[in-house]
Every structure is written in structure tokens, then in C-alpha cells.
């Protein structure tokens, strides 16, 4: 597996405070890296920095060349980013939104929409969709970007159970095609289902990177989230207390 | 079909505008030299001015809405109308007999307002909007001060200009039409990037748009167009706010359609409004800004209701 992106001593700041520092890791073809951490720790900021959308210090190499050496346009051919839901005030339809992402791959819009279960919504304005439908639209927009690296910020947010599973399976399939995926997730079981590697961001400036099977441990996650995480069989789950 | 209907509507409105006024004249059968003069030397240039100014205002409105990410934005939202009015009234104060000085004052005032806003352009859409609204309040206060100091005989002229006045426009018609064409061409060239900006700055940037440069160009373009329109015809409200929305309802949200449709639709509305303004209480004239609202508001609300049903 070849390395697509490499970070050394990455540091991201928000205003005067340091969100995370000293992160070193590599993103390889056909691997999924899951970013975990509490709210406000800097997970989304990490993805934005990897996409070149906010500044970061340290070494950030893409295909052996520093990230800042790429033009904005060149980066769009290498990295696709899925983040917050876009605004809906101006009446863009699902089809128009997908076509903006598709660029030259415009023929793939209908089939990708069908794959994400929004084929019947193509002519609807984004503002008339539910949050889950809008999230599936964003995922379809990402899928139309045939870039080697995908950055996904909470891809299963707003989705019902069926589409959460669909999204997780889609990530696995895309990974098998050789894509490198870095994704922020909040659900530990979803993370365990897809992660080859983990980045744990503690919200105090620290970040840890390693193989998923080594880092998935109840004590480590309990400390990370400052909330009880227990082992049930072979999986880690949040401890919600006594079931009703 | 919709494009064809829009172009037919423009042709019909231009004909109507030629025919109406203090006296009805059939544009195809002018009976004497006086009627020919009224048609082609007085009404026709004024109609073209109205068409170009309306189109420029609608284009500026569409640009400001996407630039600020706010559907309530319009050409005067950042205070350009206030600063231009202050400039115009200053001109009126010093040389009450000269329309040219008033226009020059408006143009200089508009650019002072634009430069003031540009100091805040790096702050992002929301803060720039906030700065613009505060500056607009400042210019309103300056304008009120100037109006308080203005001799009584200048007040009517000032108020007439502030509600939109095509009767004193002294900018050459070809200049306005060329500006309309250049503005539209620039808009169409930027249309794909503007479409991406509808998704928000982050998404646009992730899709390869150099957002910072685009925002600077757009601010400059929209401001320059607004300054020109204000210089030509005073502050005409409503066109820049509603025409882009009306065209989105009719032609969809993509700027390759919205911008040409707005440039034509804005012109159409102002031609219609100006024709009515010249006719209703002829030989006197109503301020055209009143008519743009009276004609445009019901049409817009009707389309909004029909769309939501």
C-alpha cells in the first residue's frame, strides 16, 4: 500500500489556543483512518487542515510534495472533503448540487444518486429535504469526486439506521478500490467496523495515532471521552447504566 | 420558452414605453416631426437608460446576495445608497442648478461608501454585512444632516433623486448599455464559481474556487455597477432585491441563467415602472422607485405563493 499523505509534527491553532500539536501519521491507499475525540477537540479542524482549507504548521506532504505547493484547483483532483450541510436559501436542487461536485463526471450523477437512495429527489430543492436526505446528498456529492483521498466529517450524522449501515459499507467498498479515507465518527461501534488506524484527539492539545486494534481499549476511550466505555463481548460500547 | 417570453415582454414594454407619456403616440405611425422627436430623441434614450439601470441594479443585487450569502441583500445593503445620496445632496448644495454636479457628487459619494466597506471585506460575509449596515446608518445620519442644511428649494429635487429619477440622467446611453453588457459578460464568466459559492465558502473552496479572490472581484464589480446605476438614476429600491429572486423562481438557481435573466428582467421592470411614472400624473412625474415597488411586489408575492403551492 503506497502512502498518499504524510503528516509530521502537525500543529493546528484556533485563535491563540493550540487545538492539537505533534501529530505525525500517514494515510495509505486502501486504508480507513478514524478520528475520535470529544466535542471541540479539533477533529473537524484536522480534516479542514488536511484539505488545505485552514492553515496548519508542521510538514504535510501529499504524494511526496508539500500541501501548500498545490494550487487550490490541483488539490480538488486529489482530495475530496465532506463537511457541514450547505445552506439552502437560494433554491439549488439536488441535481444541481451534485452536478457542481461532479465536474466532468456529470454522467455519473443519476447512478450515484440512486446508489445513495436519493434518485427520486433529484429535482427537489435542498431546502425541502430532511437533514438525513441532505446528508445523503452530500455523501453522493463526495462519491462523485473520484479523488484518491476522501475526508469525511461525521458522514453518518442525521442518517437513520439503514443509511448509517449503507454509509459504513460504502466506505468499506471505496476503501477496497484503493481510496484512502480519513473520517470523523462519534459512534464507537461504527469506528470499530471501519478503522484500520485511529487518531485520538484529547481536546487538550494532544493527539495519538496508531493501529486501531491497539488503540481500541475501554480505559483509553473512557479517558479520552471522560465518559464510561465498557467492553461487551468483542465490542466497546458506551455505558448507559442499567437498561430499562 | 421562458426566455422567449422574457424577450417578447421586453419588446412589448419598450413599445409601451415609447407610446405612453404625457401624450399617446403610436410608435409605428408618428404623425409629424414633433412626435418623431418625442419618440426617438426623448423617450427612446430614456427607456434605454431605464433598461440599463434596471439591469445593472438586478445584477448587483444577485451578486450581493451570493457574496454575502444572504437572500435579503440588495445593492444598497452596504450603505452605498446612503453615501451616494450624501454625495448627490452635497453637489446640490454647492451648485443647485447643475444636474452634472449632482451626478458627480453621487458617483464620488458611492465610491467613498464602497472604499469604506472594503476595509471590512476580509472579515467574512457576516461581519462585512454587519459593517455595511452600520455604515449605512452612518451615511443616513450624514444625509439627514445635509438635508437639514439644504436650502428649501433644493429639497424637492433631493427627495425626487433619492426615490429614483430618470428625468435628469445625464450619463450617455451608450456608456450605460456598454456597462450593462460588460457587467453581464463578467457575471456569466464567474457564474460557475458563483454557483459553488451558493454551497458556502468552505464547500466552494473545496471545489477549487479561490474564494478570497472571487469575493474581492465580486465586491468590486457589484459596487462599481451600483455606483454607476445610482449616478445615472438616483437610488431606485426594490429592483436589486426582488428581481434576482423572481428570476430564480422562473429560471432556477444557476447563475448562468439567473444573471442574464436578472439583467433583462431588471431592465424590463424599470422600463415598465418609468413608463408608468411618466404617464400616471402627466405632465408631472412620479418618482420611479415608488412604481418599481408597486409593480414588482404583487408579482413577486404571487409567484412566491404559486411556487409554495
Interface residues (C-beta under 8 A of the other chain):
Chain A: X48 X51 X53 X72 X73 X75 X76 X79 X80 X81 X83 X84 X86 X87 X89 X90 X91 X92 X93 X96 X97 X100 X101
Chain B: X65 X66 X69 X70 X71 X195 X196 X198 X199 X200 X202 X203 X205 X206 X207 X208 X209 X210 X248 X249 X252 X253 X254
